[in-house]
């Protein structure tokens, strides 16, 4: 298991990431190019009562927590070895504090 922000992440929680990354564990050599598109779920959609009760009622609150998701997302994105990375739902705070 690994520590992500103040959260303990189990091997079981990391398994989907590891499975996806087995196909992208090495950078490509030109002229090949890897493009990754990823929706990081903006905090304004995940940290609200509406998110907990209507949008994602099936999802444990731990997984909607921005600190938990950002740490895992950064770890996952690094493992894709992308040449071009397209992100959706990136708020200003997330961009300036974690991605710039």
C-alpha positions as CSV (number, residue, x, y, z in Angstrom):
1,X,0.0,0.0,0.0
2,X,1.0,3.6,-0.3
3,X,0.4,6.9,1.4
4,X,-1.5,9.5,-0.6
5,X,-1.8,12.9,1.1
6,X,-3.1,12.1,4.6
7,X,-4.9,8.9,3.3
8,X,-3.8,5.4,3.3
9,X,-4.4,3.8,-0.1
10,X,-4.7,0.0,-0.2
11,X,-3.2,-2.2,-2.9
12,X,-6.7,-3.0,-4.0
13,X,-7.5,0.7,-4.6
14,X,-4.3,1.0,-6.7
15,X,-4.8,-2.1,-8.8
16,X,-6.9,-0.4,-11.5
17,X,-4.2,2.2,-12.0
18,X,-1.5,-0.4,-12.2
19,X,-3.5,-2.4,-14.7
20,X,-4.0,0.6,-17.0
21,X,-0.3,1.6,-16.7
22,X,1.1,-1.7,-17.7
23,X,0.4,-0.6,-21.3
24,X,2.1,2.8,-20.9
25,X,5.0,2.1,-18.7
26,X,7.6,3.2,-21.3
27,X,7.7,6.5,-23.2
28,X,7.1,6.2,-26.9
29,X,9.8,6.9,-29.5
30,X,9.2,9.5,-32.2
31,X,7.4,9.6,-34.5
32,X,4.9,7.8,-32.2
33,X,2.9,10.0,-29.9
34,X,0.8,9.2,-26.8
35,X,-2.2,11.5,-26.1
36,X,-4.1,11.1,-22.8
37,X,-7.4,12.7,-22.1
38,X,-8.5,12.7,-18.4
39,X,-11.4,14.1,-16.5
40,X,-10.2,15.0,-12.9
41,X,-13.7,15.9,-11.6
42,X,-13.7,19.5,-10.4
43,X,-14.0,20.0,-6.7
44,X,-17.1,22.1,-7.2
45,X,-18.8,18.9,-8.4
46,X,-17.4,16.5,-5.8
47,X,-17.4,18.4,-2.5
48,X,-21.1,19.4,-2.2
49,X,-24.2,18.0,-0.6
50,X,-25.6,17.5,-4.1
51,X,-22.6,15.3,-5.0
52,X,-23.0,13.2,-2.0
53,X,-26.8,12.8,-2.3
54,X,-27.6,13.0,-6.0
55,X,-24.6,12.8,-8.3
56,X,-22.5,10.2,-6.6
57,X,-24.5,8.7,-3.7
58,X,-22.9,5.3,-4.4
59,X,-19.4,6.6,-3.9
60,X,-17.8,6.7,-0.4
61,X,-17.0,10.3,0.6
62,X,-13.3,9.3,1.0
63,X,-13.1,8.9,-2.8
64,X,-14.7,12.3,-3.5
65,X,-12.3,14.1,-1.3
66,X,-10.2,16.5,-3.4
67,X,-6.9,15.7,-1.6
68,X,-7.4,12.0,-2.0
69,X,-8.3,12.3,-5.7
70,X,-5.6,14.8,-6.6
71,X,-2.8,12.7,-5.1
72,X,-4.0,9.6,-6.9
73,X,-4.7,11.5,-10.1
74,X,-1.1,12.9,-10.2
75,X,0.3,9.5,-9.6
76,X,-1.8,8.0,-12.3
77,X,-1.1,10.7,-14.9
78,X,2.7,10.4,-14.4
79,X,2.4,6.7,-15.2
80,X,0.9,7.2,-18.6
81,X,4.0,8.8,-20.0
82,X,1.9,11.1,-22.1
83,X,3.4,13.4,-24.8
84,X,0.2,15.4,-24.8
85,X,-2.1,15.5,-21.7
86,X,-5.6,17.0,-22.0
87,X,-7.4,17.6,-18.7
88,X,-11.1,18.4,-18.2
89,X,-12.7,20.0,-15.2
90,X,-9.6,21.7,-13.9
91,X,-10.4,24.5,-11.5
92,X,-8.1,27.5,-11.1
93,X,-7.0,26.4,-7.6
94,X,-6.3,22.9,-8.7
95,X,-4.3,24.1,-11.6
96,X,-2.2,26.6,-9.8
97,X,-1.6,24.5,-6.6
98,X,-1.1,21.1,-8.2
99,X,-0.5,21.2,-11.9
100,X,1.4,24.3,-12.9
